[in-house]
């Protein structure tokens, strides 16, 4: 049965990079959320869905990643920005390529800011049918320190939200990492 | 493409009766959660999903519904119980019939107890891929008094949970009703 554009379900998936050293590209929880969406929701009905990948880059306020860098000219900052951009694009490329392979329509874009605020703002603007978020599944003690994007979005996003917890066997040594 | 039992996505939908006087059968929010699941997730892929309807009946502690009844013999209580049972069955029949009409596999059952506790217990026992809950979308002030099943289940159910808020144009005169 052909599916018209009007009856396509638009699922927004918020994706981010891993914070684990030496583990580049998508975080374990982002990939988990994406795979869950494909395996449990989309399945063989590839023409029934459109995936919308939103990556929110956090402005690097403390610059810890660049502790050993020396900034001597405005050019140095420009190259920093273009490096951020390249990393964001590489992240989105992973998801878009996978969708292309299995034949699911998708769109992907990057925004800068506080992830929880930006995600809710983009939901309001884009009005997806469902927002899928990966979650580290942290306990209450850990949550106090790292905050959780998913908890905020479940409360404030203006569309149905589903949170996919990271599997226990995928938790890195430091569970706050991902 | 034929879908084997192993790759079928099992979605549990918790359903309840309306509390609105003169509005029998399923609550607005239950029906909303069910229709969202069909329209946005199942769509034409009817063989890819199995819906599991759980109805939790709350023991009628205060008996307000029976203020004008007179209990003269043990038989009167038996008839009360069988009336509860009949109401629960009628509720489930609505959802099962609808599934049958569109060709989606389903199962339905009734439990008694505190809805939020029972739903989380049944999730643990049945292990669905997704739990869909209707919600009245009450504000923080209203929530203090009526409690919310969905908020509890989002935190405690051991599977992904999605909450479908009642549409604004479907809100009854008293928003706590449904």
Boltz contact constraints between the chains, C-beta under 6 A:
constraints:
  - contact:
      token1: [A, 1]
      token2: [B, 44]
      max_distance: 6.0
  - contact:
      token1: [A, 9]
      token2: [B, 40]
      max_distance: 6.0
  - contact:
      token1: [A, 40]
      token2: [B, 9]
      max_distance: 6.0
  - contact:
      token1: [A, 40]
      token2: [B, 129]
      max_distance: 6.0
  - contact:
      token1: [A, 41]
      token2: [B, 41]
      max_distance: 6.0
  - contact:
      token1: [A, 43]
      token2: [B, 48]
      max_distance: 6.0
  - contact:
      token1: [A, 44]
      token2: [B, 1]
      max_distance: 6.0
  - contact:
      token1: [A, 45]
      token2: [B, 45]
      max_distance: 6.0
  - contact:
      token1: [A, 48]
      token2: [B, 43]
      max_distance: 6.0
  - contact:
      token1: [A, 129]
      token2: [B, 40]
      max_distance: 6.0
  - contact:
      token1: [A, 154]
      token2: [B, 154]
      max_distance: 6.0
  - contact:
      token1: [A, 160]
      token2: [B, 162]
      max_distance: 6.0
  - contact:
      token1: [A, 160]
      token2: [B, 164]
      max_distance: 6.0
  - contact:
      token1: [A, 162]
      token2: [B, 160]
      max_distance: 6.0
  - contact:
      token1: [A, 162]
      token2: [B, 162]
      max_distance: 6.0
  - contact:
      token1: [A, 164]
      token2: [B, 160]
      max_distance: 6.0
